[in-house]
Amino acid sequence: MKIKETDNKHAYIHPNAKIGHNVSIAPFSYIDKDVEIGDNTWIGPNVTIFNGARIGANCKIYPGAVIAGTPQDLKYKGEETFAFIGENTTIREYVTVNKGTSYAHKTVVGSNCLLMAYVHIAHDCILGDNVILANNVNLAGHVEIDDFAILEGLVAVQQFLKIGAHSFIAGNTMVRKSVPPFAKAAREPISYAGVNSVGLLRRGFTEQQVKQIQDIYRILYIKTNNTSQALLEIETNIDVTKERDQILDFVRNADHGIMRGLRSSKNK
């Protein structure tokens, strides 16, 4: 354990905590037992890290954040569970990441993520890599968010829902249905708002890939098909690609249903 002495003079660090090399822990932070912190991570002042936290290398955790807090779930009975934070992830002021319950035994935030101020991640959530949650995003328990998804400020996500990879959810949206990959979501009730084409092109997707994704969602959301008819048409008429199969698998496995198209939302 090698900590910069000038930084941890007034911090509490449990003797059983495992601290990597060149970790900076600012004054008045609390590091519990059964905590692991990777190399070169910066822990700001007044951060609380409870037992069960597993924090990767090169992370930054800002003042007021609480990692691996007790789940706000009545089924939690004190069993050993964890909160994993991947490498190179930034956690801003007053973010709370609760650890898991007996359901999954862990809450996971992937690598290269950005959690902006006042984000709340409840028990048993699983976030992939390169996820961005803007200010005041709130995730209920058991939410899954795939790689490169972006949720703007004040988004709230209902429990057990899934957010697909490379999707984009507009600010102040209430998410009551799952959001498929590559799509944009907005409005009340939440509905399809197009393909996240700008984000996809920035991340190296080709125009041909983006066009195919747009064709898929035109069948799923714009044409007057029900979901089963749309999936059959997509499978029959759209060439097999990784993106096509990713969308099909997501929709078929969305246990709580996917967001509606704009047309069906207006006619509701």
C-alpha positions in Angstrom: 0.0 0.0 0.0 1.6 3.2 -1.1 -0.4 6.4 -0.6 0.8 10.0 -0.9 1.3 10.9 2.8 0.3 14.5 2.2 -3.1 13.5 0.9 -4.3 10.9 3.5 -3.2 12.7 6.7 -6.8 13.2 7.8 -8.5 10.3 5.9 -9.6 7.1 7.6 -8.3 4.0 5.9 -9.1 0.6 7.4 -6.0 -1.4 7.8 -7.5 -4.3 5.8 -8.3 -2.2 2.8 -6.2 -3.0 -0.3 -4.8 0.2 -1.8 -2.8 0.2 -5.0 0.3 2.1 -5.9 0.2 5.9 -6.2 -3.3 6.2 -5.0 -4.2 9.7 -3.7 -6.8 9.9 -0.9 -7.8 13.4 0.2 -8.6 14.5 3.7 -11.8 13.4 5.5 -12.5 10.5 3.2 -13.5 7.1 4.7 -12.2 3.8 3.3 -13.9 0.8 4.9 -12.5 -2.8 5.3 -12.8 -5.2 2.4 -12.2 -2.4 -0.1 -9.9 -2.6 -3.1 -8.6 0.5 -5.0 -6.5 0.2 -8.1 -3.3 2.0 -9.0 -3.2 5.7 -9.7 -6.8 6.3 -8.6 -7.7 9.7 -7.1 -10.1 9.8 -4.2 -11.2 13.4 -3.4 -12.2 14.8 0.0 -15.3 13.6 1.9 -15.7 10.4 -0.2 -17.2 7.4 1.5 -16.2 3.9 0.2 -17.9 1.1 2.1 -17.0 -2.6 2.3 -17.5 -4.5 -0.9 -16.2 -1.8 -3.2 -13.8 -2.9 -6.0 -12.4 0.2 -7.8 -10.2 -0.1 -10.8 -7.1 1.8 -11.7 -6.9 5.4 -12.9 -10.4 6.3 -11.5 -11.4 9.8 -10.2 -13.9 10.0 -7.4 -15.1 13.5 -6.4 -16.2 14.9 -3.1 -19.4 13.6 -1.5 -19.6 10.4 -3.5 -20.6 7.2 -1.7 -19.6 3.8 -3.2 -20.9 0.4 -2.2 -23.6 1.8 0.1 -26.2 -0.5 1.6 -28.9 -1.3 -1.0 -32.2 0.5 -0.5 -34.1 -2.7 -0.8 -35.9 -4.6 1.9 -34.8 -8.0 0.6 -31.2 -7.1 1.5 -30.3 -8.9 4.7 -26.6 -8.0 5.1 -25.2 -10.7 2.8 -21.8 -10.2 1.2 -22.2 -8.3 -2.0 -20.1 -6.0 -4.1 -19.9 -2.8 -6.2 -17.4 -2.9 -9.0 -16.1 0.3 -10.7 -14.0 -0.3 -13.9 -10.8 1.4 -14.9 -10.6 5.0 -16.0 -14.0 5.8 -14.7 -14.9 9.3 -13.4 -17.4 9.7 -10.6 -18.4 13.2 -9.9 -19.8 15.0 -6.8 -22.4 13.2 -4.7 -22.9 10.2 -6.9 -24.2 7.1 -5.0 -23.5 3.6 -6.2 -25.2 0.9 -4.0 -23.8 -2.6 -3.9 -25.8 -5.6 -5.0 -28.3 -7.9 -3.2 -28.7 -11.6 -3.2 -30.3 -11.2 -6.7 -27.0 -10.6 -8.5 -24.6 -10.1 -5.6 -23.0 -7.1 -7.4 -23.5 -3.7 -9.0 -21.2 -3.0 -11.9 -20.0 0.2 -13.5 -17.8 -0.5 -16.5 -14.5 1.1 -17.6 -14.2 4.6 -19.1 -17.6 5.7 -17.8 -18.6 9.2 -16.7 -21.1 9.6 -13.9 -21.9 13.2 -13.5 -23.0 14.9 -10.3 -25.9 13.5 -8.2 -26.3 10.3 -10.3 -27.8 7.4 -8.4 -27.1 3.8 -9.3 -29.2 1.3 -7.3 -28.5 -2.3 -6.4 -27.8 -4.9 -9.0 -27.4 -2.5 -11.9 -25.0 -3.5 -14.6 -23.4 -0.7 -16.8 -21.1 -1.5 -19.7 -18.1 0.5 -20.8 -18.0 4.1 -22.0 -21.4 4.9 -20.6 -22.2 8.5 -19.8 -24.9 9.4 -17.2 -25.4 13.2 -17.0 -26.4 15.1 -13.9 -29.2 13.7 -11.7 -29.8 10.5 -13.7 -31.5 8.0 -11.4 -31.4 4.2 -12.0 -33.7 1.9 -10.1 -32.6 -1.6 -9.2 -31.6 -4.2 -11.8 -31.2 -1.8 -14.7 -28.8 -2.9 -17.5 -27.1 -0.3 -19.7 -24.9 -1.4 -22.6 -21.7 0.1 -23.9 -21.6 3.7 -25.2 -25.1 4.6 -24.1 -25.7 8.2 -23.1 -28.4 9.4 -20.7 -28.9 13.1 -20.5 -29.8 15.0 -17.2 -32.8 14.1 -15.1 -33.5 10.8 -16.8 -35.1 8.3 -14.5 -35.1 4.5 -15.4 -37.6 2.0 -14.0 -36.4 -1.2 -12.4 -35.4 -4.2 -14.6 -35.2 -2.3 -17.8 -32.5 -2.5 -20.4 -30.8 0.3 -22.4 -29.1 -0.8 -25.6 -25.6 0.0 -26.8 -25.0 3.3 -28.5 -28.4 4.6 -27.6 -29.2 8.2 -26.5 -32.0 9.2 -24.1 -33.0 12.9 -24.0 -33.0 14.9 -20.8 -35.9 14.7 -18.4 -37.2 11.4 -19.9 -39.1 8.9 -17.8 -37.9 5.5 -19.0 -40.7 2.9 -18.4 -39.8 0.6 -21.4 -36.5 -0.7 -22.7 -34.6 1.3 -25.3 -33.1 -0.7 -28.2 -29.5 -0.2 -29.3 -28.5 2.6 -31.6 -31.8 4.5 -31.1 -32.7 7.9 -29.7 -35.5 8.1 -27.1 -37.5 11.1 -25.9 -40.9 12.5 -25.1 -43.6 11.4 -22.6 -44.4 8.6 -22.7 -41.0 7.5 -23.9 -40.9 6.9 -27.7 -38.6 6.4 -30.6 -37.0 9.6 -31.8 -34.7 8.4 -34.6 -31.3 6.6 -34.9 -28.3 8.0 -33.0 -26.6 8.5 -36.3 -24.3 11.4 -35.2 -23.0 9.3 -32.3 -22.5 6.2 -34.5 -20.6 8.1 -37.1 -18.4 9.7 -34.5 -17.5 6.2 -33.2 -16.5 4.8 -36.5 -19.7 3.3 -37.9 -19.9 3.6 -41.7 -22.7 5.4 -43.5 -23.8 2.0 -44.9 -24.1 0.6 -41.4 -26.1 3.6 -40.2 -28.4 3.4 -43.2 -29.1 -0.3 -42.5 -29.9 0.5 -38.9 -32.3 3.3 -40.1 -34.0 0.8 -42.4 -34.5 -1.7 -39.5 -36.1 0.9 -37.3 -38.2 2.2 -40.2 -39.7 -1.3 -40.3 -40.0 -1.6 -36.5 -41.3 1.9 -35.6 -42.6 3.7 -38.7 -44.5 1.1 -40.7 -47.8 -0.1 -39.2 -46.6 -3.5 -38.1 -46.9 -5.1 -34.8 -43.6 -6.1 -33.2 -43.8 -9.8 -34.3 -44.6 -8.8 -37.9 -41.7 -6.2 -37.9 -39.2 -8.8 -36.6 -40.2 -11.2 -39.2 -39.9 -8.6 -42.0 -36.5 -7.5 -40.6 -35.2 -11.0 -40.5 -36.5 -11.8 -44.0 -35.6 -8.6 -45.9 -32.6 -7.1 -44.1 -29.1 -8.6 -44.8 -27.5 -10.3 -41.8 -25.1 -8.1 -39.9 -23.9 -7.8 -36.4 -26.1 -4.7 -35.9 -29.2 -6.4 -37.3 -28.8 -9.4 -35.0 -28.0 -7.2 -32.1 -31.3 -5.3 -32.5 -33.3 -8.5 -33.1 -31.9 -10.2 -30.0 -32.5 -7.1 -27.9 -36.2 -6.8 -28.9 -36.9 -10.5 -28.4 -35.3 -10.5 -25.0 -36.8 -7.3 -23.6 -39.0 -8.9 -21.0 -40.8 -5.7 -20.1 -41.2 -4.5 -23.7 -39.6 -1.8 -25.8 -40.5 1.8 -26.1 -43.2 2.7 -28.7 -42.8 4.4 -31.9 -43.9 8.1 -32.3 -47.0 7.1 -34.3 -48.3 4.7 -31.6 -47.5 7.1 -28.8 -49.6 9.9 -30.5 -52.5 7.6 -31.1 -52.6 6.3 -27.5 
